[in-house]
Amino acid sequence: MHTDEKITHIRQLMQDNNITAVIIPSSDPHQSEYIAEHWQARQWLTGFFGSAGTAVITFEHAILWTDFRYYIQAAEQIKGSIFELYKMGEPDVPDFEKYLADALKPGDTIGIDGNLFSMVKVKKYKIMFKERGILLNTNIDFIKHIWKDRPSIPVSKAFSFSKKYAGKSRVEKLEQVLDRMDDAGASIHLMATLDDIAWTLNLRGEDIHTNPVNIAFVLISPKTATLFLNSGKIDSELAKELKHDGIEILEYEDISNALSQIQNRETILVDPENINYRLYRSINKKCKIIEKANPAIALKAIKNNIETAHLKQTAIKDGAAVTNFLFWLENQDENKHLTEMLVADKLYEFRREQDLFIDNSFDPIMAFGDHSAMCHYCANSETDVAIGGRGMFLTDSGGNYLTGTTDITRTICRGKPTKQQIRDYTLVLKGHIAVAATLFPKGTRGYQIDTLSRQYLWNMGMDFGHGTGHGVGFFLCVHEGPAKISPHPVDVKLEQGMVLTNEPGVYREGEYGIRLENMILVEQAFENDFGSFMKFRNMTYCHFEKNLIDETILSQKEIEWINAYHAEVYEKLSPLLKQNAALWLKDKTMPL
């Protein structure tokens, strides 16, 4: 069914149900970033495959909103359809809420599926639209009527994640969560976010592509924890293990009924950002609701000593895989037909050679030429291009190992780079070093660090449209809260044990993009009369491209940082490489 035909069907259902506008988000009942195919309705409807975007259908218009990362990709993928592209963040471009508030008239009704919108968003919409006399119907799911070949909800087997990797047992983690609940005055906690559930219960699965999680909900109380998921996912051995740890198993669909049956006057903690509106409405109305972030979000962001020890070793073996890939790529015959998808498969092969590797941590970005200017480009059979002998090539990838999750980006130049490419690469590298080498007082937030990565680009009238860094899970989701290094004023301290990325970039539409990404661990540096100071420890090992570095715009300290980093890269990786690759790396890491 073509996109325009889908819109025709939706508009007929709108007319039949007295609905003036429909909002289709990029979401699932768990408010996940990466979602199972069953809930990829916005992608199915629009043809746009990026991870972030919202579609709005009215009788006059069909509009797709997305952010800077996907402007180019979205424009290309919706071309020829009825959809218009609204670029979020651009001057004079309203967000979809304001657009609807201005475009609709009193008495009109907006339809949404409350299963896909958070409690806090629906409350916001109700207030906003009520002021305009616009109604909100939260029980609208038109997609289910027209998506005839919709994939089913996944039922991969769940498996236990060993304490020898996690560092703490599920019983210990539940005690931590219960302590935070007690501090908040809550007797019950509803947990809906999949990575929080995976972390708390030391469970993993394969329900979402490249995210080792299970589709589930959890209710936690001092007496028991109840796990709601398809029971077919749990084998007898795991069921016995969970029962031993005080965890009851009920079917996924039983969660709403369980919430309605909670005893009167119980106090239940829910995260308004991460519980969907339909679940919120299912809670016994005689319960007291405490709106507070999931305790697991902050707990899992602080990696324990066992996790960090594993991550340090994972960084080395993952660095060896990426180095083997870059060596292989550089030494391919120019006449050999290499494509973005082919080289992505090759990098996967090199990672599979590493001990305890499970899967990619996200679909790799292998972007040649002007594709590298698309921040989150991902090649498919329609966009896949040959990697030629001249041009910039950006590779952003990661691995999920039992010993941790990785995320790394490098940019290389095929052929001789231009002066502009060298300058751009060096400016990005200077920003990367500024973050990596900084000291900062305890209590610093990520937005205070973000400026460091941009200062050299700003001085040249340049910038990049994404954050400098995000948190990273441990054999979990590659994007993890609550901390980030971003212009957005997120009020979360950078604390010892947090793992983030450092990934400044620059993107020239239609030409090329450059991004340089390492993972970094927050550690304590020292204490003095001015207080306690923190630093970042590097958690990624892979060289930078010397042929893209202009030494004349580097300071002596920056040169020393690069030389010290390259020496460490060679020292740690060369024992894992074959002789020819090790010799190649030795040349790549010779001092500036």
N, C-alpha and C positions, 0 to 999 in steps of 0.2 A: 504494500500500500504506500503510495507516494505521500510526502509530507502534506501537500495541499489537500489531499483526499482525507487524511486524518483530521485536519482542521475542520473540514466540512462536516464530518461525523460529530466532532465535539460541539460545533455550533448548533447542530440539530438537537443534541442532548441539552445544551444550554437553553435553547428555546422551549423545549418540552418541560424543563424544570424551573423556568423563570429565573435563570442565572444570567447576569449581564457580563461577567468576566470570570475567567478561571486562571488560577496561578498554579503552574507546574514547577516544583523546585527540583534541585539536584540533591535528593535526600532519601533516607530510609527511616523506619520507625525508631532507629537508634541514634539518629543525628550523626551518622558516620560521614567521614570525608570521602573514603572510597567505599562504594556500595556494590552489592551483589546485582547481577543482571536483572533479577526479578523486579528491582525497584528503579532501574535506569529509565524511567518514563520520559524525562526531559530529553535524554539522548535519543531514545526511540522516536520521539515526536519530532524533534528538530533536525536530526542528522548531525548535530554538533557533538563531538566526542570528548571535549574537554571536561575536567572534573568539576568545574564551577560554572554555574549559570542558572538563570531562572527564565522560564517562558511564561508569557502572559497572552491569553487569548480573549479578545473581545469580538463583537460582531463586525467591527470595522478594521481591526488590526490584529496581527500576530507578531509579537516582539520578543527577541531574545536579549537578555542582559548578561554580560560577562565582564571580567576584569582584564587588566593590562596583559596578564600572562597569555590570554587567548584571543586578543583582538584579531590578529591575522588569521589564525586557524579558524575561528568562528565565522569570519567573513567568507572564507573560502568554502566552508562546509555547508553553509546555508544558502549559498549562491544559487539562484534559479528557483528558489522556493518563495512562498508568500511571506516568510519571516523577514523582519527588519532587525538590524543589529543596533543595540544601544550600548555604548561603551562606558561602563561604570567608571566613575572617577574623572571623566572628561568634563571640561567646562560646559555648563548649560545642559548637561545630561542628567535628568532627574532619576532617582532610584525608582524601582517599580512601584513601591508603595505611594510615593508622591504622585507618580504618573496616574495611578488609578484614582487617587483622591481628587486630582484635578480633572480627570477625564470623565468620571462618572457623575451622576446627578442623584439627589436625594431620592431614596426609595429603591435604587438599584441594589443588586445583590452580588457579592463576590463569592465564588465557590472555591473551597480548598479541601484537601484531604487532611483532617486533623491528625492522622497517623504519621504525617510526614513533616509537620511543623512543630517546633518546640513550644512548650508552655509559655515561655516569655515572649516569643514572637507573636503568638495568637493574642495574648493579652494586649500587646502593643498595637496590633492591627485593630482590635476591637475598639480601643480608645480613639485611635486615629480616624478610623472610618466613621465611627459614631458621631464625631464632631461634624462630619459632612452629611450626616443622614443616610449613610451607606450601610447596608446590612452585610453580615458575614455568616455564611453557611459553612460549617466545618465538617460536613458529612458528604462531601462531593468527591467521588472517585470515578470520573468518566473514563479514565484510561482502561480500567478493567473491562469495560464493555466493548472496546474496539481493538485492544491488543490481543488478538486471537492466539498467537503463537508465543505468548509470554512465558519466559523461563520460570520454572518453579523455584520456590525458596530452597536454597542449597542445604544439603544434609550430609556434609563430609563428616568423617569420624573425628570425634574429639579425642585428644590424648593428653596425658599428664606431662607437665613440664617439671623436670627434676630439680630438686632443691640444690643439687651440686652446681647447676647453672644459675638458678634464680637467687640463690643465697639465703632465702627464707622459705619456710613451708607455708602452705595455704592457711594452716591453723594460726601461725604467727602473723600472717598478713590480715586475717580476719580480726585478730585481736587488736591490731593497729587501727583498722577501720572502726571497730567498736569503741575504741578509746576516743577517736575523733567524734563519733556519734554522741558519746556521753558528754563530751565537751560542748556539743551543740544542743544538748537537752533532748535528743531524739532516741526513741525506743526501737524504731524500725527505719531501715534505709532501703529505698528502691534504687537499684543500679541498672541503667539501661545501655550505657556506652560499652561497646564490645571490647575495647582494649582494657578498660578498667576491670571488666569481668575476667578477662583472660589473665591479667596481672594478679588480681586478688585471689583467684582460685587456682593459680598455677595450671591453667588449662590452655591448650592451643588447638587450632583446627585449620581447615582450609575452605571456610565458607565464602571468603571474599578473596578475590584474585590478588596474590602477593601480600595479603594481610593474614597472618596466622591466627585467626579468631573464629569463634563460633557465634552463630545467631542465637542470642539468648537474653534473658532478663534474670536478675537476682533480687531476692528480698532477704535482707540481713537483719537478724534480731539477736539479742544475747543468748537465746535458747537454740536457735537454728539458723542456717542459711538455706534458702530454697532456690534451686536453679531451675529455671523454666526454659526448656529447649526440647527439640524433637528427641524423644528418648531413644530412637533408633541410632543416634549418634554415639551412645554410650554403651560400650561392651561390658560384659559381666565383671571383668577384673577392675575396670575403672569405676563401675558402679559400687563395687565393694570398697574400693579405696575412698570414694567420696562419702559413703555412708559412715565409714570409720572416722572420718574427719567432721562428722556432724552435718553433712550436706544432703538435703532431701531433693529428689528430682521429680518435677512435674512437667507436663507438656507445655510447649511454647504458648499455645493458645489459651492456657489456663490463667495467664497473668491478670487479665482484666477482672475475672471473677474473684481471684485471690485478693486483689486490691479492694474490691467492693465488700469483702468479708472481713476485713481488718476490724478488730473490735473498736467500739466507740471510745473516744477520748484518747486513743493511742496517738503518739506523736511521731510523725513520719518525715524523714529528711528526704527531699527530692532536689535535684539540680535543675533549676528552671531552664537553663540553657540546653540541657541534655536529656530531658524527658519530653516525649511527645504529648501533644495536647489531649489526645484521646485517652492515653493512660492517666494523665492528670485527672480527667473527668471521671475515670473509673474508681478513683479512691473514695472510700466511705466518707460521705460529707460530714460525718460527726467526728472525724479525726482532725487533729491539729497538724497543719502542714508547715514544716520549716523549710524555707527556700535557701539552699546553700550549695556550694560546689561539691561534687562528689569528693569525699576524703581521698579516694584512690588516686585522683588526678595529681595532687601534690605529693603523695607518698611515692608513687611509681616514678616521678620525675627525678627523685634523688636516688641515684644508683648506689647500691651498697658495695662494700669492698670486694666481695666475690664477683659481682657483676663487672666492676671496673677492671679487675684483674683479667677477666675473660676478654673484655673489650680491647684491652691493650694488645693481647695476642691476636685477636680477630683483625685488628687494624693492620697487623703485619701480613697475615696470610691474604687478606683482601687486597692489600697494596701489591703483593706479588702477582695476584691474578690480573689486576689492572695494568701493571707494568708488562707482564707477558703479552697482554692484548696490544698495548701501544707499540711494543717491539715488533710483534707480528704485523701490525698494520703498516708500520713504516717500512718494513722489508718486503712487502708484497710488490710483485711486478706491476708497473704502471698500466700494462695492457690487461691485467686481470680484472674481470668484472666484479667489482665490489659494490654492494648497495647498503643502505642504512640498516635494513632488516637483516641482511646477511652478517654484517659485522656485529650486530646486537646478539645474534645467535652465537657468534664466535666468542664474545666476551662471556656469555653464559657458560660456554664450554670450559673456559679457563677458571671460572668460579667453581664449577662442579668438581674440579680437581682438588679443591681445598677441603680439608677435614671439617666435618660437621656442617657443611653448607646444605641448606634446605631449598631455598628458592631466591629469586630476585626479591628485593624489598619494594620495588615498584617497576612498572614497565620502563625500560631504559630509554632515555632520550639520546638518539643517535642522529645528529642534525648536521647536514653538510650544506655549505654555501648559505643562501638566503634562508634556508630552514632553521639555521642556528639563531636567527633573529627572533624566532618564535620561542618565547621563554619556556613553554611546556609542550613543545612539539613532540609528537610520538608518531613514528612512521607506521603506515599501514599499506595494504596492497595497492591502494589508489595513489598514495603520496610518495611511496618509496622511490628514491632516486639513486643513481650511481654516484659513488664517491670518486670524483675526478682527481686529476693530478695537481690541480691548483684550486685553492680555496680554503676557508676556515672550516674546521670540523669540531663540533662540540659534543662531548660524551658525558652524560650525567646518568649515573647508575648506582646501584647498591645491592647488597646481598643480605639475606636473612640467614644467619647461622644459629645453631643452638647456643653459641657463645656470643650472640649479640647481632645488632643490625648496623649496616654501614650505608653511607651516602657520600659519593664523591663526584666532583665535576672537574674535567680538564678540557682545555681547548688547545688544539694544535693547528698548524698551518700546513697544508699540502702545497708544495712548491715554495716559491720565494714570497715572503710577506711584504706588504706595502708599508710605507712609513706610517700611515694612519693606523694600520693594524698593529704595528709594533707599539705605537704610542698608546693606543687603547688598551692593549694587553698589559702594558707596564702600569698604567694608571689603575687598572683593576687590581693588579698584583700589589701595588702600594696600599690600596685600601684593605686588601686581605691581610697584609702584614701589620697594618695599624691596629686591626682588631686582635690578631693572634698574639701580638707582642705587648699589648696594653696591661697595665696594672690598674685596678679600680677598687675603691673602698667597699667594704662589706655593706650590703644593702642596696647596691647599684641595680638599676633596672635595665632591661635590654634596650629600651629606646634611648638611653643615655650613651650606649655603646654604638648604636647604629650610625650616628653621624661620622664616626671615625672612618668607616668604610667608604663614605661618599665624598669626603672632603676634597680629594684630588680631582675627582670627576666634576664636582661643583665648581672648582676653580677654573675649569675649562668650559663651563656652561653645559655640563652633561649630568646625567643621573640615570638611575634604573628604577623600575616601577614595582619591584617586589621587596620583601624584607631581606635583611642581611642574613638572618639565620632562624632556624626553627629547632625545637626540641626533637630528640630521636629516641624511640623506644628501645627496649632490650628484647630481642627476638619478638618484636611487636611491630607496631605501625611506624613507618619512617617519619611521619609528622606527628609530634606529640606535644601537648601542652604541659603546664600552663605558660612556661617561659618562652620568650622569643626575642630575637634581636631585630627590631623593626621600628619604623617611624611611629607606629601606633602606640599611644601611651598606655601600654599594658602594665598594670601595677603589680608586678610579680618580681621579687628579688631574685637575682642570680645567686644560687646557693651551691655550696660545695657538693659535688656529686652529680650535678646536672650535666647532661650531654646535649650540645647544640651543634648547629652547623655555622660555618663562616663562608658565605658565598656571594660576594659582590659580583656585579656583572655590568655589561653595557651592550646595548642592542641597537643596531642600525637597520631599520626596516628595509627589506629588499636587498640587503648586502650581506651582513653577517652578525653574529652575536658572540660574546665572550663571557664566560663565567668560570670562576676558580673557587672550588669548594673543598674544604676540609671539615672534619668533625673536630670539636674541641670539648674538653672536660674542664669544668670549673673546679679550681683547687684553691686552697688558702696559700698565700705567698709569704706573708710575715705580719707581725704586729709591731707597732712603734708608738710613739707619743701621740700620733694622729689617729690611731685606731688600727683596726684589722684590714689588711688589703688582700685582694683576691687576684688570681691570674688564670689564664687558659693554658691547659696542656694539650698539645697537638695529639689527635687520635686518628690521623690519616697519613699514610706514607706513599707518596708518588711525586716524582720530580715535576718542576715547572719547565717550560720550554725556553731555553736560553736564547734561541734564535728569534724569540718574540720579545725579548727584554732589552730595553734601551737603558744601558747603565748610566748614561749621562743625566737621566732625570731621577736616579736613585740616590738616596743619601748613603753615607758610609755605614750607618747602622742598618739600613735596609739590605745593603750588600752583605753585611756580616750575618744578618738573619737568614738570608737565602743560602749562603754558604754553609752555615751551621745546620740548617734544615736538610740540605742536600747531602751533607756528610752523614746525617742520621738515617736518611732514606737509604743510602747505599749500604751502610753498616747493617741495617735491619733486614733489607730485602735480598741482598746479593747471595746469602747462603741458601735461599730458597729458589734461586734461579739457575737455569742451565748456563753453561760457561759463556756461550755467545750472547745471551741476554744480559748476563752480569757484566760483560765487557762493554756492551752497549750502554747499560745504565751507568757504568763508571764514567764514560765520556759525558753522558747527560748531566752528571752531578759534579763535574769538575768545577772548582771554585771560579767565581766571576773575577 
